[in-house]
């Protein structure tokens, strides 16, 4: 199950959401409930695609 990172364009809050298939359009900001959010591509997604294993165990990068 993919966890996506989002950026709220309204209050600038960053948050993560576990999103099931078909629910991507239903994500709201937990802070201000705005739907004006941007999904971010996480570095771990690219890592998992290239390595192929242990994607969920990859260390998180804190930017
Ligand atoms: Zn917000």
PDB file of the backbone (N, CA, C, O) and the ligand in Angstrom, with CONECT records:
HET     ZN  A 101       1
ATOM      1  N   UNK A   1       0.854  -1.202   0.000  1.00  0.00           N
ATOM      2  CA  UNK A   1       0.000   0.000   0.000  1.00  0.00           C
ATOM      3  C   UNK A   1       0.881   1.239   0.000  1.00  0.00           C
ATOM      4  O   UNK A   1       1.728   1.409   0.877  1.00  0.00           O
ATOM      5  N   UNK A   2       0.682   2.083  -0.963  1.00  0.00           N
ATOM      6  CA  UNK A   2       1.563   3.240  -1.092  1.00  0.00           C
ATOM      7  C   UNK A   2       1.249   4.344  -0.114  1.00  0.00           C
ATOM      8  O   UNK A   2       0.086   4.664   0.134  1.00  0.00           O
ATOM      9  N   UNK A   3       2.287   4.919   0.432  1.00  0.00           N
ATOM     10  CA  UNK A   3       2.131   6.117   1.258  1.00  0.00           C
ATOM     11  C   UNK A   3       2.675   7.287   0.465  1.00  0.00           C
ATOM     12  O   UNK A   3       3.843   7.298   0.076  1.00  0.00           O
ATOM     13  N   UNK A   4       1.835   8.257   0.233  1.00  0.00           N
ATOM     14  CA  UNK A   4       2.232   9.423  -0.546  1.00  0.00           C
ATOM     15  C   UNK A   4       2.457  10.612   0.370  1.00  0.00           C
ATOM     16  O   UNK A   4       1.832  10.746   1.422  1.00  0.00           O
ATOM     17  N   UNK A   5       3.363  11.463  -0.061  1.00  0.00           N
ATOM     18  CA  UNK A   5       3.597  12.703   0.660  1.00  0.00           C
ATOM     19  C   UNK A   5       2.881  13.829  -0.073  1.00  0.00           C
ATOM     20  O   UNK A   5       2.902  13.920  -1.300  1.00  0.00           O
ATOM     21  N   UNK A   6       2.256  14.673   0.715  1.00  0.00           N
ATOM     22  CA  UNK A   6       1.514  15.779   0.136  1.00  0.00           C
ATOM     23  C   UNK A   6       1.964  17.098   0.733  1.00  0.00           C
ATOM     24  O   UNK A   6       2.486  17.162   1.846  1.00  0.00           O
ATOM     25  N   UNK A   7       1.745  18.135  -0.036  1.00  0.00           N
ATOM     26  CA  UNK A   7       1.981  19.499   0.393  1.00  0.00           C
ATOM     27  C   UNK A   7       0.678  20.258   0.257  1.00  0.00           C
ATOM     28  O   UNK A   7       0.099  20.299  -0.829  1.00  0.00           O
ATOM     29  N   UNK A   8       0.209  20.854   1.324  1.00  0.00           N
ATOM     30  CA  UNK A   8      -1.004  21.658   1.224  1.00  0.00           C
ATOM     31  C   UNK A   8      -0.653  23.024   0.651  1.00  0.00           C
ATOM     32  O   UNK A   8       0.229  23.718   1.156  1.00  0.00           O
ATOM     33  N   UNK A   9      -1.356  23.394  -0.406  1.00  0.00           N
ATOM     34  CA  UNK A   9      -1.100  24.704  -1.017  1.00  0.00           C
ATOM     35  C   UNK A   9      -1.775  25.831  -0.241  1.00  0.00           C
ATOM     36  O   UNK A   9      -1.502  27.009  -0.469  1.00  0.00           O
ATOM     37  N   UNK A  10      -2.650  25.453   0.670  1.00  0.00           N
ATOM     38  CA  UNK A  10      -3.415  26.457   1.406  1.00  0.00           C
ATOM     39  C   UNK A  10      -2.688  26.885   2.678  1.00  0.00           C
ATOM     40  O   UNK A  10      -2.463  28.075   2.901  1.00  0.00           O
ATOM     41  N   UNK A  11      -2.318  25.901   3.518  1.00  0.00           N
ATOM     42  CA  UNK A  11      -1.664  26.238   4.790  1.00  0.00           C
ATOM     43  C   UNK A  11      -0.200  25.799   4.813  1.00  0.00           C
ATOM     44  O   UNK A  11       0.492  25.974   5.816  1.00  0.00           O
ATOM     45  N   UNK A  12       0.266  25.225   3.695  1.00  0.00           N
ATOM     46  CA  UNK A  12       1.675  24.832   3.533  1.00  0.00           C
ATOM     47  C   UNK A  12       2.083  23.652   4.405  1.00  0.00           C
ATOM     48  O   UNK A  12       3.273  23.370   4.549  1.00  0.00           O
ATOM     49  N   UNK A  13       1.111  22.961   4.985  1.00  0.00           N
ATOM     50  CA  UNK A  13       1.455  21.825   5.804  1.00  0.00           C
ATOM     51  C   UNK A  13       1.875  20.648   4.925  1.00  0.00           C
ATOM     52  O   UNK A  13       1.289  20.403   3.870  1.00  0.00           O
ATOM     53  N   UNK A  14       2.891  19.933   5.374  1.00  0.00           N
ATOM     54  CA  UNK A  14       3.300  18.710   4.707  1.00  0.00           C
ATOM     55  C   UNK A  14       2.776  17.519   5.498  1.00  0.00           C
ATOM     56  O   UNK A  14       2.861  17.491   6.725  1.00  0.00           O
ATOM     57  N   UNK A  15       2.243  16.550   4.794  1.00  0.00           N
ATOM     58  CA  UNK A  15       1.708  15.384   5.502  1.00  0.00           C
ATOM     59  C   UNK A  15       1.793  14.161   4.611  1.00  0.00           C
ATOM     60  O   UNK A  15       1.977  14.258   3.398  1.00  0.00           O
ATOM     61  N   UNK A  16       1.654  13.008   5.247  1.00  0.00           N
ATOM     62  CA  UNK A  16       1.690  11.744   4.523  1.00  0.00           C
ATOM     63  C   UNK A  16       0.331  11.076   4.638  1.00  0.00           C
ATOM     64  O   UNK A  16      -0.336  11.163   5.669  1.00  0.00           O
ATOM     65  N   UNK A  17      -0.058  10.422   3.587  1.00  0.00           N
ATOM     66  CA  UNK A  17      -1.323   9.699   3.622  1.00  0.00           C
ATOM     67  C   UNK A  17      -1.146   8.337   2.975  1.00  0.00           C
ATOM     68  O   UNK A  17      -0.533   8.205   1.916  1.00  0.00           O
ATOM     69  N   UNK A  18      -1.691   7.338   3.629  1.00  0.00           N
ATOM     70  CA  UNK A  18      -1.751   6.026   3.031  1.00  0.00           C
ATOM     71  C   UNK A  18      -2.984   6.027   2.123  1.00  0.00           C
ATOM     72  O   UNK A  18      -4.115   6.155   2.590  1.00  0.00           O
ATOM     73  N   UNK A  19      -2.742   5.884   0.828  1.00  0.00           N
ATOM     74  CA  UNK A  19      -3.824   6.057  -0.138  1.00  0.00           C
ATOM     75  C   UNK A  19      -4.130   4.743  -0.840  1.00  0.00           C
ATOM     76  O   UNK A  19      -3.256   4.133  -1.456  1.00  0.00           O
ATOM     77  N   UNK A  20      -5.367   4.321  -0.739  1.00  0.00           N
ATOM     78  CA  UNK A  20      -5.790   3.113  -1.432  1.00  0.00           C
ATOM     79  C   UNK A  20      -6.176   3.453  -2.864  1.00  0.00           C
ATOM     80  O   UNK A  20      -6.452   4.607  -3.191  1.00  0.00           O
ATOM     81  N   UNK A  21      -6.190   2.444  -3.699  1.00  0.00           N
ATOM     82  CA  UNK A  21      -6.547   2.659  -5.092  1.00  0.00           C
ATOM     83  C   UNK A  21      -7.925   3.296  -5.205  1.00  0.00           C
ATOM     84  O   UNK A  21      -8.885   2.838  -4.585  1.00  0.00           O
ATOM     85  N   UNK A  22      -8.011   4.347  -5.996  1.00  0.00           N
ATOM     86  CA  UNK A  22      -9.285   5.009  -6.215  1.00  0.00           C
ATOM     87  C   UNK A  22      -9.585   6.113  -5.227  1.00  0.00           C
ATOM     88  O   UNK A  22     -10.578   6.826  -5.371  1.00  0.00           O
ATOM     89  N   UNK A  23      -8.723   6.264  -4.206  1.00  0.00           N
ATOM     90  CA  UNK A  23      -8.974   7.292  -3.190  1.00  0.00           C
ATOM     91  C   UNK A  23      -8.082   8.512  -3.351  1.00  0.00           C
ATOM     92  O   UNK A  23      -8.099   9.423  -2.524  1.00  0.00           O
ATOM     93  N   UNK A  24      -7.314   8.519  -4.412  1.00  0.00           N
ATOM     94  CA  UNK A  24      -6.363   9.618  -4.549  1.00  0.00           C
ATOM     95  C   UNK A  24      -7.036  10.973  -4.635  1.00  0.00           C
ATOM     96  O   UNK A  24      -6.482  11.981  -4.197  1.00  0.00           O
ATOM     97  N   UNK A  25      -8.233  10.995  -5.202  1.00  0.00           N
ATOM     98  CA  UNK A  25      -8.931  12.265  -5.347  1.00  0.00           C
ATOM     99  C   UNK A  25      -9.647  12.702  -4.094  1.00  0.00           C
ATOM    100  O   UNK A  25     -10.238  13.782  -4.052  1.00  0.00           O
ATOM    101  N   UNK A  26      -9.597  11.854  -3.053  1.00  0.00           N
ATOM    102  CA  UNK A  26     -10.354  12.160  -1.839  1.00  0.00           C
ATOM    103  C   UNK A  26      -9.471  12.652  -0.702  1.00  0.00           C
ATOM    104  O   UNK A  26      -9.933  12.813   0.427  1.00  0.00           O
ATOM    105  N   UNK A  27      -8.201  12.889  -1.004  1.00  0.00           N
ATOM    106  CA  UNK A  27      -7.290  13.297   0.058  1.00  0.00           C
ATOM    107  C   UNK A  27      -7.468  14.772   0.380  1.00  0.00           C
ATOM    108  O   UNK A  27      -7.455  15.625  -0.508  1.00  0.00           O
ATOM    109  N   UNK A  28      -7.633  15.054   1.662  1.00  0.00           N
ATOM    110  CA  UNK A  28      -7.752  16.438   2.111  1.00  0.00           C
ATOM    111  C   UNK A  28      -6.653  16.738   3.112  1.00  0.00           C
ATOM    112  O   UNK A  28      -6.153  15.835   3.783  1.00  0.00           O
ATOM    113  N   UNK A  29      -6.286  17.977   3.212  1.00  0.00           N
ATOM    114  CA  UNK A  29      -5.311  18.397   4.203  1.00  0.00           C
ATOM    115  C   UNK A  29      -5.871  18.163   5.599  1.00  0.00           C
ATOM    116  O   UNK A  29      -6.984  18.599   5.892  1.00  0.00           O
ATOM    117  N   UNK A  30      -5.125  17.485   6.470  1.00  0.00           N
ATOM    118  CA  UNK A  30      -5.621  17.216   7.831  1.00  0.00           C
ATOM    119  C   UNK A  30      -5.653  18.470   8.692  1.00  0.00           C
ATOM    120  O   UNK A  30      -6.290  18.493   9.745  1.00  0.00           O
ATOM    121  N   UNK A  31      -4.970  19.505   8.244  1.00  0.00           N
ATOM    122  CA  UNK A  31      -4.880  20.724   9.044  1.00  0.00           C
ATOM    123  C   UNK A  31      -6.038  21.675   8.747  1.00  0.00           C
ATOM    124  O   UNK A  31      -6.673  22.201   9.661  1.00  0.00           O
ATOM    125  N   UNK A  32      -6.303  21.888   7.458  1.00  0.00           N
ATOM    126  CA  UNK A  32      -7.314  22.891   7.093  1.00  0.00           C
ATOM    127  C   UNK A  32      -8.402  22.281   6.217  1.00  0.00           C
ATOM    128  O   UNK A  32      -9.304  22.988   5.766  1.00  0.00           O
ATOM    129  N   UNK A  33      -8.322  20.968   5.971  1.00  0.00           N
ATOM    130  CA  UNK A  33      -9.299  20.214   5.163  1.00  0.00           C
ATOM    131  C   UNK A  33      -9.414  20.745   3.744  1.00  0.00           C
ATOM    132  O   UNK A  33     -10.427  20.526   3.080  1.00  0.00           O
ATOM    133  N   UNK A  34      -8.395  21.434   3.279  1.00  0.00           N
ATOM    134  CA  UNK A  34      -8.418  21.906   1.904  1.00  0.00           C
ATOM    135  C   UNK A  34      -8.087  20.763   0.949  1.00  0.00           C
ATOM    136  O   UNK A  34      -7.292  19.881   1.273  1.00  0.00           O
ATOM    137  N   UNK A  35      -8.699  20.789  -0.220  1.00  0.00           N
ATOM    138  CA  UNK A  35      -8.387  19.803  -1.248  1.00  0.00           C
ATOM    139  C   UNK A  35      -7.314  20.325  -2.192  1.00  0.00           C
ATOM    140  O   UNK A  35      -6.931  19.647  -3.146  1.00  0.00           O
ATOM    141  N   UNK A  36      -6.831  21.533  -1.922  1.00  0.00           N
ATOM    142  CA  UNK A  36      -5.814  22.142  -2.776  1.00  0.00           C
ATOM    143  C   UNK A  36      -4.436  21.673  -2.326  1.00  0.00           C
ATOM    144  O   UNK A  36      -3.697  22.399  -1.660  1.00  0.00           O
ATOM    145  N   UNK A  37      -4.110  20.443  -2.705  1.00  0.00           N
ATOM    146  CA  UNK A  37      -2.864  19.837  -2.251  1.00  0.00           C
ATOM    147  C   UNK A  37      -2.078  19.312  -3.431  1.00  0.00           C
ATOM    148  O   UNK A  37      -2.641  19.033  -4.489  1.00  0.00           O
ATOM    149  N   UNK A  38      -0.778  19.178  -3.248  1.00  0.00           N
ATOM    150  CA  UNK A  38       0.103  18.676  -4.287  1.00  0.00           C
ATOM    151  C   UNK A  38       0.773  17.407  -3.799  1.00  0.00           C
ATOM    152  O   UNK A  38       1.326  17.372  -2.700  1.00  0.00           O
ATOM    153  N   UNK A  39       0.724  16.373  -4.607  1.00  0.00           N
ATOM    154  CA  UNK A  39       1.386  15.123  -4.239  1.00  0.00           C
ATOM    155  C   UNK A  39       2.860  15.215  -4.604  1.00  0.00           C
ATOM    156  O   UNK A  39       3.226  15.635  -5.701  1.00  0.00           O
ATOM    157  N   UNK A  40       3.685  14.814  -3.663  1.00  0.00           N
ATOM    158  CA  UNK A  40       5.122  14.864  -3.899  1.00  0.00           C
ATOM    159  C   UNK A  40       5.626  13.466  -4.234  1.00  0.00           C
ATOM    160  O   UNK A  40       5.131  12.470  -3.707  1.00  0.00           O
ATOM    161  N   UNK A  41       6.614  13.409  -5.113  1.00  0.00           N
ATOM    162  CA  UNK A  41       7.264  12.143  -5.398  1.00  0.00           C
ATOM    163  C   UNK A  41       8.368  11.941  -4.368  1.00  0.00           C
ATOM    164  O   UNK A  41       9.266  12.774  -4.242  1.00  0.00           O
ATOM    165  N   UNK A  42       8.303  10.844  -3.639  1.00  0.00           N
ATOM    166  CA  UNK A  42       9.318  10.602  -2.626  1.00  0.00           C
ATOM    167  C   UNK A  42      10.523   9.902  -3.230  1.00  0.00           C
ATOM    168  O   UNK A  42      10.393   9.125  -4.176  1.00  0.00           O
ATOM    169  N   UNK A  43      11.686  10.180  -2.682  1.00  0.00           N
ATOM    170  CA  UNK A  43      12.915   9.580  -3.193  1.00  0.00           C
ATOM    171  C   UNK A  43      12.893   8.069  -3.022  1.00  0.00           C
ATOM    172  O   UNK A  43      13.475   7.338  -3.823  1.00  0.00           O
ATOM    173  N   UNK A  44      12.223   7.607  -1.981  1.00  0.00           N
ATOM    174  CA  UNK A  44      12.218   6.172  -1.717  1.00  0.00           C
ATOM    175  C   UNK A  44      11.472   5.419  -2.805  1.00  0.00           C
ATOM    176  O   UNK A  44      11.762   4.247  -3.048  1.00  0.00           O
ATOM    177  N   UNK A  45      10.520   6.063  -3.465  1.00  0.00           N
ATOM    178  CA  UNK A  45       9.797   5.411  -4.548  1.00  0.00           C
ATOM    179  C   UNK A  45      10.743   5.099  -5.700  1.00  0.00           C
ATOM    180  O   UNK A  45      10.689   4.019  -6.289  1.00  0.00           O
ATOM    181  N   UNK A  46      11.604   6.052  -6.012  1.00  0.00           N
ATOM    182  CA  UNK A  46      12.554   5.848  -7.089  1.00  0.00           C
ATOM    183  C   UNK A  46      13.592   4.794  -6.698  1.00  0.00           C
ATOM    184  O   UNK A  46      13.995   3.973  -7.521  1.00  0.00           O
ATOM    185  N   UNK A  47      14.010   4.827  -5.459  1.00  0.00           N
ATOM    186  CA  UNK A  47      14.972   3.848  -4.970  1.00  0.00           C
ATOM    187  C   UNK A  47      14.405   2.444  -5.088  1.00  0.00           C
ATOM    188  O   UNK A  47      15.077   1.528  -5.560  1.00  0.00           O
ATOM    189  N   UNK A  48      13.162   2.284  -4.654  1.00  0.00           N
ATOM    190  CA  UNK A  48      12.538   0.978  -4.683  1.00  0.00           C
ATOM    191  C   UNK A  48      12.410   0.452  -6.097  1.00  0.00           C
ATOM    192  O   UNK A  48      12.530  -0.750  -6.332  1.00  0.00           O
ATOM    193  N   UNK A  49      12.164   1.355  -7.048  1.00  0.00           N
ATOM    194  CA  UNK A  49      11.986   0.942  -8.428  1.00  0.00           C
ATOM    195  C   UNK A  49      13.298   0.444  -9.018  1.00  0.00           C
ATOM    196  O   UNK A  49      13.313  -0.481  -9.830  1.00  0.00           O
ATOM    197  N   UNK A  50      14.400   1.065  -8.604  1.00  0.00           N
ATOM    198  CA  UNK A  50      15.684   0.699  -9.194  1.00  0.00           C
ATOM    199  C   UNK A  50      16.307  -0.501  -8.487  1.00  0.00           C
ATOM    200  O   UNK A  50      16.963  -1.330  -9.118  1.00  0.00           O
ATOM    201  N   UNK A  51      16.102  -0.589  -7.198  1.00  0.00           N
ATOM    202  CA  UNK A  51      16.693  -1.687  -6.443  1.00  0.00           C
ATOM    203  C   UNK A  51      15.817  -2.939  -6.540  1.00  0.00           C
ATOM    204  O   UNK A  51      16.314  -4.047  -6.743  1.00  0.00           O
ATOM    205  N   UNK A  52      14.529  -2.745  -6.392  1.00  0.00           N
ATOM    206  CA  UNK A  52      13.608  -3.846  -6.566  1.00  0.00           C
ATOM    207  C   UNK A  52      13.298  -4.593  -5.289  1.00  0.00           C
ATOM    208  O   UNK A  52      12.316  -5.333  -5.237  1.00  0.00           O
ATOM    209  N   UNK A  53      14.109  -4.422  -4.255  1.00  0.00           N
ATOM    210  CA  UNK A  53      13.859  -5.115  -2.997  1.00  0.00           C
ATOM    211  C   UNK A  53      13.980  -4.151  -1.831  1.00  0.00           C
ATOM    212  O   UNK A  53      14.592  -3.088  -1.936  1.00  0.00           O
ATOM    213  N   UNK A  54      13.386  -4.543  -0.728  1.00  0.00           N
ATOM    214  CA  UNK A  54      13.542  -3.800   0.506  1.00  0.00           C
ATOM    215  C   UNK A  54      13.109  -2.341   0.393  1.00  0.00           C
ATOM    216  O   UNK A  54      13.625  -1.477   1.102  1.00  0.00           O
ATOM    217  N   UNK A  55      12.168  -2.076  -0.494  1.00  0.00           N
ATOM    218  CA  UNK A  55      11.725  -0.694  -0.660  1.00  0.00           C
ATOM    219  C   UNK A  55      11.158  -0.140   0.639  1.00  0.00           C
ATOM    220  O   UNK A  55      11.380   1.024   0.972  1.00  0.00           O
ATOM    221  N   UNK A  56      10.431  -0.966   1.369  1.00  0.00           N
ATOM    222  CA  UNK A  56       9.804  -0.485   2.591  1.00  0.00           C
ATOM    223  C   UNK A  56      10.801  -0.379   3.736  1.00  0.00           C
ATOM    224  O   UNK A  56      10.526   0.267   4.747  1.00  0.00           O
ATOM    225  N   UNK A  57      11.958  -1.013   3.578  1.00  0.00           N
ATOM    226  CA  UNK A  57      12.975  -0.969   4.623  1.00  0.00           C
ATOM    227  C   UNK A  57      14.028   0.094   4.353  1.00  0.00           C
ATOM    228  O   UNK A  57      14.923   0.305   5.172  1.00  0.00           O
ATOM    229  N   UNK A  58      13.930   0.760   3.214  1.00  0.00           N
ATOM    230  CA  UNK A  58      14.927   1.762   2.868  1.00  0.00           C
ATOM    231  C   UNK A  58      14.894   2.895   3.892  1.00  0.00           C
ATOM    232  O   UNK A  58      13.819   3.323   4.313  1.00  0.00           O
ATOM    233  N   UNK A  59      16.035   3.366   4.281  1.00  0.00           N
ATOM    234  CA  UNK A  59      16.083   4.469   5.258  1.00  0.00           C
ATOM    235  C   UNK A  59      15.445   5.724   4.682  1.00  0.00           C
ATOM    236  O   UNK A  59      15.626   6.043   3.507  1.00  0.00           O
ATOM    237  N   UNK A  60      14.701   6.426   5.514  1.00  0.00           N
ATOM    238  CA  UNK A  60      14.058   7.629   5.044  1.00  0.00           C
ATOM    239  C   UNK A  60      15.044   8.760   4.953  1.00  0.00           C
ATOM    240  O   UNK A  60      15.913   8.928   5.809  1.00  0.00           O
ATOM    241  N   UNK A  61      14.893   9.542   3.891  1.00  0.00           N
ATOM    242  CA  UNK A  61      15.713  10.722   3.730  1.00  0.00           C
ATOM    243  C   UNK A  61      14.951  11.919   4.292  1.00  0.00           C
ATOM    244  O   UNK A  61      13.827  12.208   3.881  1.00  0.00           O
ATOM    245  N   UNK A  62      15.580  12.602   5.231  1.00  0.00           N
ATOM    246  CA  UNK A  62      14.957  13.810   5.746  1.00  0.00           C
ATOM    247  C   UNK A  62      15.589  15.012   5.068  1.00  0.00           C
ATOM    248  O   UNK A  62      16.781  15.276   5.224  1.00  0.00           O
ATOM    249  N   UNK A  63      14.792  15.721   4.329  1.00  0.00           N
ATOM    250  CA  UNK A  63      15.335  16.862   3.591  1.00  0.00           C
ATOM    251  C   UNK A  63      15.294  18.118   4.443  1.00  0.00           C
ATOM    252  O   UNK A  63      15.711  19.184   3.991  1.00  0.00           O
TER     253      UNK A  63
HETATM  254 ZN    ZN A 101      -3.833  22.768   4.724  1.00  0.00          ZN
END
